[in-house]
């Protein structure tokens, strides 16, 4: 069950100092983790197939307050969330309609969610600035985020774990480790990551969607279609 781990203050400082070499290697791996073993394409939800929010939330809650269980964007997606197994920072679920918690992001107090662009990540291209993303926890708590920014990068060597990346908007060239920090060193933010398909290559580039927190609610107190009641 996905558990969000937080590393702050002295604890994070110690982790950073003791594991700098390992962290850098894992960062490079993390930005390349979508380049291999891509599943066969599986159609994601269509808007008409999405379950109602309350039915979706009720079906995934388990009573555990720190278990991140699902993600819901009205008329776009309704996906389960799973965690990476211990010691497998490159793991991404191969199941349809499923996102994976990116464990390394929690070191920077952000939430990273990964998906193959042949599976749940295919829906990421349907998201737009200003849309609201709802994260559902095991106790029924809803954390909502507003989409603020999109970043698209080309991997100069898509099949290499040491590839540099080019920002498709600005032309900025970044190493894998610098790109990782630019994207995930955003305390409190939610980041969605998938690959960009181009030139016949499913791993041609990377898409990152940045969303900022709006507030909290519980699914049984949310209006049906009029928005979210925060507290």
C-alpha positions as CSV (number, residue, x, y, z in Angstrom):
1,X,0.0,0.0,0.0
2,X,1.5,3.4,-1.0
3,X,2.7,5.3,2.0
4,X,4.0,8.9,1.7
5,X,7.3,9.2,3.6
6,X,8.5,12.6,4.5
7,X,12.2,13.5,5.0
8,X,12.7,17.0,6.5
9,X,15.2,19.0,8.5
10,X,18.2,17.2,10.0
11,X,16.9,13.8,8.7
12,X,17.0,15.0,5.1
13,X,20.4,16.7,5.6
14,X,21.9,13.4,6.9
15,X,20.4,11.4,4.0
16,X,21.7,13.9,1.5
17,X,25.2,13.9,2.9
18,X,25.5,10.2,3.4
19,X,23.9,9.1,0.1
20,X,25.0,11.8,-2.3
21,X,26.7,9.4,-4.7
22,X,23.9,6.8,-4.5
23,X,21.3,9.6,-4.9
24,X,22.9,10.9,-8.0
25,X,22.9,7.5,-9.6
26,X,19.3,6.9,-8.6
27,X,18.3,10.3,-10.1
28,X,19.8,9.4,-13.4
29,X,18.0,6.1,-13.3
30,X,14.8,7.8,-12.3
31,X,14.7,10.0,-15.4
32,X,15.5,7.1,-17.6
33,X,13.2,4.6,-15.9
34,X,10.5,4.8,-18.6
35,X,12.8,3.8,-21.5
36,X,12.6,0.1,-21.3
37,X,10.0,-2.7,-20.9
38,X,7.1,-0.5,-22.0
39,X,3.9,-2.5,-22.0
40,X,1.7,-2.9,-25.0
41,X,-0.7,0.1,-25.5
42,X,-3.9,-0.3,-23.5
43,X,-6.8,2.1,-23.9
44,X,-7.2,4.4,-20.9
45,X,-10.6,5.7,-19.7
46,X,-12.8,7.7,-22.0
47,X,-14.8,10.5,-20.3
48,X,-18.0,8.6,-20.6
49,X,-16.6,5.5,-18.9
50,X,-15.3,7.3,-15.8
51,X,-17.0,6.2,-12.6
52,X,-18.6,8.8,-10.4
53,X,-16.2,10.3,-7.9
54,X,-17.9,9.0,-4.8
55,X,-18.2,5.4,-6.2
56,X,-14.5,5.5,-7.2
57,X,-13.3,6.8,-3.8
58,X,-15.5,4.4,-1.9
59,X,-14.0,1.5,-3.8
60,X,-10.4,2.3,-2.9
61,X,-10.4,3.6,0.7
62,X,-9.0,1.2,3.3
63,X,-9.0,3.2,6.5
64,X,-5.3,3.9,6.4
65,X,-4.7,7.7,6.6
66,X,-1.2,7.6,5.1
67,X,-2.0,5.3,2.1
68,X,-2.3,7.2,-1.2
69,X,-4.9,5.1,-3.0
70,X,-6.1,7.0,-6.1
71,X,-6.2,10.0,-8.3
72,X,-9.3,11.6,-9.9
73,X,-9.6,14.4,-12.5
74,X,-13.3,15.0,-13.6
75,X,-13.9,13.9,-17.2
76,X,-10.3,12.8,-17.6
77,X,-9.0,10.0,-15.4
78,X,-9.8,7.8,-12.4
79,X,-6.7,5.7,-11.6
80,X,-5.5,3.6,-8.7
81,X,-2.1,4.4,-7.1
82,X,0.5,1.8,-6.0
83,X,3.9,2.2,-4.4
84,X,7.3,1.1,-5.6
85,X,8.6,-2.0,-3.9
86,X,11.4,-1.4,-1.4
87,X,14.7,-1.3,-3.3
88,X,13.1,-0.8,-6.7
89,X,13.4,2.9,-7.6
90,X,12.8,2.2,-11.3
91,X,9.5,0.3,-10.8
92,X,6.4,1.5,-12.6
93,X,3.2,-0.4,-12.6
94,X,2.4,-2.2,-15.9
95,X,-1.3,-2.4,-15.0
96,X,-3.8,-0.2,-16.9
97,X,-5.4,2.8,-15.0
98,X,-2.6,2.7,-12.4
99,X,-0.1,5.3,-11.3
100,X,3.0,4.6,-9.2
101,X,4.3,6.7,-6.3
102,X,7.9,7.9,-7.1
103,X,9.6,7.3,-3.8
104,X,12.6,9.6,-4.4
105,X,10.3,12.6,-4.8
106,X,9.4,12.4,-1.1
107,X,13.0,13.2,-0.2
108,X,12.1,16.7,-1.4
109,X,8.7,16.8,0.2
110,X,6.9,16.6,-3.1
111,X,4.6,13.8,-4.4
112,X,5.7,12.2,-7.7
113,X,3.4,10.0,-9.7
114,X,4.7,8.0,-12.7
115,X,2.9,6.2,-15.5
116,X,3.9,4.7,-18.9
117,X,2.7,6.7,-21.8
118,X,1.2,3.5,-23.3
119,X,-1.0,3.0,-20.2
120,X,-2.3,5.6,-17.7
121,X,0.2,8.2,-18.8
122,X,-1.7,8.5,-22.1
123,X,-4.3,10.5,-20.3
124,X,-1.7,13.1,-19.1
125,X,-1.9,14.8,-22.5
126,X,-5.6,15.5,-21.9
127,X,-4.8,17.6,-18.8
128,X,-4.9,21.4,-18.9
129,X,-3.6,24.3,-16.8
130,X,-6.2,25.2,-14.1
131,X,-7.7,21.7,-13.9
132,X,-8.1,20.2,-10.4
133,X,-6.5,16.9,-9.5
134,X,-7.9,15.0,-6.5
135,X,-5.7,12.6,-4.6
136,X,-7.6,10.1,-2.4
137,X,-6.1,8.6,0.8
138,X,-7.1,5.4,2.6
139,X,-9.1,7.2,5.2
140,X,-11.2,9.0,2.6
141,X,-9.3,12.3,2.8
142,X,-9.0,14.2,-0.4
143,X,-6.0,16.4,-1.2
144,X,-6.7,18.7,-4.2
145,X,-4.2,20.3,-6.5
146,X,-4.5,22.9,-9.3
147,X,-2.4,22.3,-12.4
148,X,0.0,25.2,-12.8
149,X,2.8,24.3,-15.3
150,X,3.8,21.8,-18.0
151,X,7.5,21.0,-18.8
152,X,8.4,19.0,-21.9
153,X,12.0,17.7,-22.5
154,X,13.6,15.8,-25.3
155,X,16.1,13.1,-24.2
156,X,19.1,13.5,-26.5
157,X,19.9,9.8,-26.1
158,X,16.6,8.2,-25.3
159,X,18.1,4.8,-24.7
160,X,20.9,6.0,-22.4
161,X,20.4,6.4,-18.7
162,X,23.0,9.3,-18.7
163,X,21.2,11.2,-21.4
164,X,21.0,15.0,-21.2
165,X,17.7,16.7,-21.8
166,X,16.6,19.8,-23.8
167,X,13.7,22.0,-22.7
168,X,11.4,22.1,-25.7
169,X,10.1,25.6,-24.8
170,X,13.4,27.4,-23.9
171,X,16.1,25.2,-25.4
172,X,17.8,24.9,-22.0
173,X,20.2,21.9,-21.8
174,X,20.1,20.0,-18.5
175,X,21.8,16.9,-17.1
176,X,19.5,14.2,-15.7
177,X,20.4,15.1,-12.1
178,X,19.8,18.9,-12.7
179,X,16.5,18.1,-14.4
180,X,15.4,15.9,-11.5
181,X,16.1,18.7,-9.0
182,X,14.4,21.3,-11.1
183,X,11.3,19.2,-11.3
184,X,11.0,17.4,-8.0
185,X,12.6,19.9,-5.5
186,X,9.2,21.6,-5.0
187,X,8.0,21.0,-1.4
188,X,4.3,20.5,-1.3
189,X,3.8,20.1,-5.0
190,X,2.4,17.2,-7.0
191,X,4.3,16.1,-10.1
192,X,3.0,13.8,-12.8
193,X,5.6,12.2,-15.1
194,X,5.4,10.2,-18.3
195,X,7.3,9.8,-21.5
196,X,6.7,11.7,-24.8
197,X,6.3,9.6,-28.0
198,X,7.9,11.1,-31.1
199,X,9.7,9.8,-34.2
200,X,8.6,6.2,-33.5
201,X,10.2,6.2,-30.0
202,X,8.0,5.9,-26.9
203,X,10.9,7.3,-24.8
204,X,11.8,10.2,-27.0
205,X,11.1,12.7,-24.2
206,X,9.7,13.4,-20.8
207,X,6.5,15.3,-19.8
208,X,6.1,16.7,-16.3
209,X,2.9,18.3,-15.0
210,X,3.3,20.5,-11.9
211,X,0.3,21.0,-9.6
212,X,0.1,23.1,-6.4
213,X,-2.0,22.3,-3.3
214,X,-5.5,23.8,-2.9
215,X,-6.9,22.2,0.2
216,X,-8.4,19.1,1.8
217,X,-11.8,17.5,2.1
218,X,-13.4,14.1,2.6
219,X,-15.2,12.4,-0.2
220,X,-18.5,12.1,1.6
221,X,-18.6,15.9,2.0
222,X,-17.9,16.7,-1.6
223,X,-20.6,18.2,-3.9
224,X,-21.3,16.0,-6.9
225,X,-20.3,18.3,-9.8
226,X,-20.0,21.8,-8.4
227,X,-16.4,21.7,-7.1
228,X,-14.8,20.8,-3.8
229,X,-15.6,22.1,-0.4
230,X,-12.3,22.8,1.3
231,X,-11.4,23.3,5.0
